[in-house]
Amino acid sequence: MTGTSLRFERVSFSGTGQLDARIDHLVIAGWTGRDREMVVRHILELEELGVRRPEKTPMFYEVSNHLLTQAESLQLMGDASSGEAEIVLLDLPEGRFVGVGSDHTDRKIETHGIALAKQVCPKPVARTVWPCDEVIGHWDDLIVRSYAWRGDMRRLYQFGRAGQLLRPDDLLAQLAVDCRHLKGGTAVFLGTFAAIGGIEPADRFEFELEDPVLGRRIRGSNDFMTLAVAG
């Protein structure tokens, strides 16, 4: 098995250090809201784009580990994709860590199949992580935001609290049932929030995780270059 190696800045109570992580499995969890109405809103949001309803909730989409990236500039095929800010849980031999990333997804391909749409886009992740045990006691207070840029205009694209989503232990327990074969370092995107004003592409996408209890944030961003679709 070939894993993807990423280097993170590990920020903890004991100071700042380096975490070299080998990711063998990359899993995108979908439809993870605790509030059924929130899940239905996201399903309806995607149905407006022609995306079929999931077979069950939550769903786990395993995609190639090489899609995980810390690159700040991404090349995308066509202009039909968009980002989704998500808390990212790293389940590693060194322990569990929390970060933030974007489940960038091709919305046109998503109408043909969600799993395929997840596979064709890179999954950027910020370069900083926190030990999970430092935030699990106030997990529900964690805040996720994203901002979308179109030209010179920046707008709040998503806002949500971790308390709106299933807790990580519950998701990992379900993941162990649905994906029994997973061994080694695993990165799990824990679910997202509805886009404010609807889903749309952006020239630049910013995503962040805020811990209001400990007064710290993790930020990431991506600029996009659109490649022409030939043929």
C-alpha positions in Angstrom: 0.0 0.0 0.0 1.3 3.4 -1.0 0.4 6.2 1.4 0.5 10.0 1.0 3.0 11.8 3.2 2.1 15.2 4.6 3.9 17.5 7.1 1.8 19.4 9.6 2.5 22.0 12.3 1.2 20.4 15.5 0.0 23.1 17.9 -0.8 21.9 21.4 -0.7 22.9 25.0 2.9 21.8 25.2 4.0 23.9 22.3 4.4 23.7 18.6 6.1 20.9 16.8 6.2 18.9 13.5 3.9 16.0 12.6 4.9 13.9 9.7 1.7 12.0 8.7 1.4 9.0 6.4 -2.2 8.8 5.1 -3.1 5.4 3.7 -6.9 6.1 3.5 -8.9 9.2 2.7 -12.6 9.0 3.5 -15.2 11.7 2.8 -18.2 11.4 5.2 -21.4 12.7 3.9 -24.9 13.5 5.3 -23.5 13.6 8.9 -25.8 16.2 10.5 -27.3 15.4 13.9 -30.3 17.5 12.9 -32.4 15.6 10.3 -33.8 18.8 8.9 -30.3 20.1 8.2 -29.5 16.8 6.4 -32.6 17.1 4.3 -31.8 20.7 3.4 -28.4 19.7 2.1 -30.0 16.8 0.1 -32.5 19.2 -1.4 -29.7 21.7 -2.2 -27.9 19.1 -4.2 -31.1 17.7 -5.8 -31.5 21.2 -7.3 -28.3 20.5 -9.1 -29.5 17.0 -10.3 -27.7 15.0 -7.6 -29.5 11.8 -6.5 -30.4 11.2 -2.9 -27.9 9.0 -0.9 -28.9 5.4 -0.2 -28.5 6.0 3.6 -27.1 8.5 6.0 -24.3 8.9 6.9 -22.4 7.7 3.8 -18.7 7.1 3.5 -16.9 7.7 0.3 -13.3 6.3 0.2 -11.2 8.1 -2.4 -7.6 7.9 -3.5 -5.2 9.1 -0.8 -3.1 11.0 -3.3 -6.0 13.6 -3.6 -5.1 15.0 -0.2 -2.9 18.1 -0.7 -1.5 21.1 1.0 -1.0 23.0 -2.3 -2.5 26.5 -2.2 -3.0 26.7 -6.0 -5.1 24.1 -7.7 -5.7 23.3 -11.3 -9.3 22.2 -12.0 -10.9 20.7 -15.1 -13.8 23.0 -16.2 -15.7 25.5 -14.0 -18.3 23.3 -12.5 -16.6 22.5 -9.2 -16.8 24.1 -5.7 -15.4 23.7 -2.2 -16.9 22.6 1.0 -15.2 23.4 4.3 -15.0 20.5 6.7 -13.3 19.4 9.9 -10.7 16.8 9.1 -9.9 14.1 11.6 -6.5 12.4 11.3 -6.5 8.9 12.9 -2.8 8.0 13.0 -0.5 5.7 14.9 0.8 8.9 16.6 -2.7 9.7 17.8 -5.8 11.6 16.7 -5.5 15.1 15.4 -8.0 17.7 14.2 -7.6 20.1 11.2 -9.7 21.6 8.5 -9.9 21.1 4.7 -12.2 21.4 1.7 -14.0 18.6 0.0 -13.7 20.1 -3.4 -16.3 18.4 -5.7 -17.2 18.5 -9.3 -20.9 19.4 -9.3 -21.5 18.4 -13.0 -20.0 14.9 -12.5 -21.9 14.7 -9.2 -25.2 14.4 -11.1 -23.8 11.1 -12.5 -22.4 9.8 -9.3 -21.3 11.3 -6.0 -18.4 8.8 -5.4 -17.0 9.6 -8.9 -17.3 13.4 -8.3 -15.4 13.1 -5.1 -12.6 11.2 -6.8 -11.9 13.7 -9.6 -11.0 16.8 -7.4 -8.1 17.4 -5.0 -8.9 17.6 -1.3 -6.9 20.5 0.2 -6.1 20.5 3.9 -4.6 23.2 6.1 -1.1 22.8 7.4 -1.9 23.0 11.1 -3.5 20.4 13.4 -4.5 20.2 17.1 -4.4 17.1 19.2 -8.0 15.8 19.3 -8.0 15.3 23.0 -7.5 19.0 23.6 -10.8 19.9 21.9 -13.0 16.9 22.4 -14.3 18.2 25.7 -15.8 21.2 24.0 -16.2 19.7 20.5 -19.6 21.1 19.9 -18.3 24.7 20.2 -15.9 24.4 17.3 -16.8 26.7 14.4 -16.3 26.1 10.7 -16.4 29.0 8.2 -15.7 29.3 4.5 -15.4 32.3 2.2 -15.8 32.4 -1.6 -14.1 35.0 -3.8 -15.5 36.0 -7.2 -13.2 38.6 -8.7 -12.7 41.2 -5.9 -15.8 40.2 -4.0 -15.5 38.0 -0.9 -18.6 36.6 0.8 -19.3 34.3 3.7 -20.1 31.0 2.0 -20.6 28.6 4.9 -20.9 28.8 8.7 -21.6 26.0 11.1 -20.7 24.5 14.5 -19.4 21.0 15.1 -22.4 20.4 17.3 -24.5 20.3 14.2 -22.7 17.2 13.0 -22.3 13.7 14.4 -19.4 13.4 16.9 -16.2 11.9 15.7 -16.3 8.8 17.9 -19.8 8.0 16.5 -18.7 8.5 12.9 -15.5 6.4 13.4 -17.6 3.6 15.0 -19.9 3.6 11.9 -16.9 3.9 9.6 -15.4 0.7 11.2 -18.6 -1.1 10.4 -19.0 0.1 6.8 -15.3 0.0 5.8 -13.8 -2.9 7.8 -10.7 -3.1 5.6 -9.2 0.3 6.6 -5.8 -0.1 8.3 -3.0 2.5 8.8 -3.3 6.2 8.9 -6.7 7.6 7.9 -7.9 11.1 7.1 -11.7 11.6 7.5 -13.6 14.6 6.3 -16.4 14.8 8.9 -19.2 16.5 6.9 -20.2 20.0 5.8 -22.8 22.7 6.0 -25.2 24.1 3.5 -23.9 27.0 1.4 -25.3 30.4 2.2 -27.1 31.6 -0.9 -26.5 28.3 -2.8 -23.7 26.3 -4.2 -21.5 28.1 -6.7 -17.8 28.0 -8.0 -15.2 30.5 -6.8 -12.0 32.0 -8.0 -10.6 31.6 -4.5 -11.8 29.5 -1.5 -10.9 30.1 2.1 -11.7 27.7 4.9 -11.1 27.9 8.7 -11.7 26.1 12.0 -12.1 28.2 15.1 -11.8 27.0 18.7 -13.6 29.8 20.6 -12.9 28.2 23.9 -9.1 28.1 23.5 -9.0 31.2 21.3 -7.2 29.7 18.3 -7.9 29.1 14.6 -6.6 27.0 11.7 -6.9 28.6 8.2 -6.4 27.3 4.7 -7.1 28.7 1.2 -6.9 27.9 -2.4 -6.7 29.8 -5.7 -7.9 28.0 -8.8 -6.8 27.7 -12.3 -9.4 26.4 -14.7 -8.2 24.1 -17.4 -10.0 23.9 -20.7 -12.1 20.8 -21.4 -11.0 19.6 -24.8 -13.1 17.4 -27.1 
